[in-house]
Structures are given as structure tokens and as C-alpha cells.
Amino acid sequence: MISISLKGIPEFQKFVKEFTVKKQEALIKVFTIAGIKLEGDIKQSVSLSARTGIGPRGGKLYEPSSAGEPPRLRTGNLRASIGYEVSKPMLGKEITLKIGAIRGGGEVKYAEALELGTSKMSARPFLQPMVNKYMHELTERIKNIFKTK
């Protein structure tokens, strides 16, 4: 799971004290839109099927993703667990967007191993590349709320 907050964006740390109800509501909306977009993009990135055909004994053949690629779809559990959560704190408190394998009662146990890799498997990142891709747009939307240049 990855968390995004104003504390994580250095150029906005000074604005955390400038929260008003209106700005906080606007930030919650921006973080929610980001969560929706990120969830869709992440699910899209893990949608390529690993199933390649039928084996010699009638079983399914699978081709796993290569190192550095998002994981390929096999059971659909990882994709189904991907979601986002936006905190709705009291005024002046930090708003946080959490994105990752968080739906369905908890994180899919192997999600972190796929994202970061293990001693026996190279990483198959599916969260961080999408977050990195979207950070510029998110930063621009936050700048518009605080009217910074």
C-alpha cells in the first residue's frame, strides 16, 4: 500500500497550516479523484492474462510476468483487492490517500512481495509506477487549490 499526503509533497508542507473548510473539502475531492484514476490505471496494468493455453494434460499453461513488469492476471484476487481510501480528518489535520491491495477485508498477502520483490523473486511493481505517473497532475491540482505558482 502507498500513502500520499501533503507532507509527502515538500513544496506543500507550508500550506498545511492554511487549511480552511473550503480548501480541505477541495483537497478531499482532489485526492478522491486521484484515487479513482489510480485505482483504474493500476487495475488496467494487472489485467494482462498469464494464461497462455492448455497444457498436454488439459491443465492451464501460465506465463508469469517478467521482472519489472506489473504482475499478470492469474486468479484475479490481486486486481479485485485494489482500491483506495481517502481520510476525512477534522479541520487542519492531514488528508491522506491510501492506494493498494486494500479491498475485501485486508491486503492480499502477496501484494507487497510482488511490488517490492523478495530474495527469490524480482519486483513486479504495479503501484509505484502508477503513483509516479500521476504525481505531476496531482501536484498541479493542489497548486490550484492554494493558488501557488
HELIX and SHEET records of a PDB file:
HELIX    1   1 LEU A    6  GLY A    8  5                                   3    
HELIX    2   2 PRO A   10  GLU A   18  5                                   9    
HELIX    3   3 VAL A   21  SER A   45  1                                  25    
HELIX    4   4 ASN A   77  SER A   81  1                                   5    
HELIX    5   5 ALA A  111  LEU A  116  1                                   6    
HELIX    6   6 GLN A  128  PHE A  146  1                                  19    
SHEET    1   A 3 ILE A   2  SER A   5  0                                        
SHEET    2   A 3 THR A  96  ALA A 101 -1                                        
SHEET    3   A 3 ILE A  82  VAL A  86 -1                                        
SHEET    1   B 2 ARG A  51  ILE A  54  0                                        
SHEET    2   B 2 LYS A  60  TYR A  62 -1                                        
END                                                                             
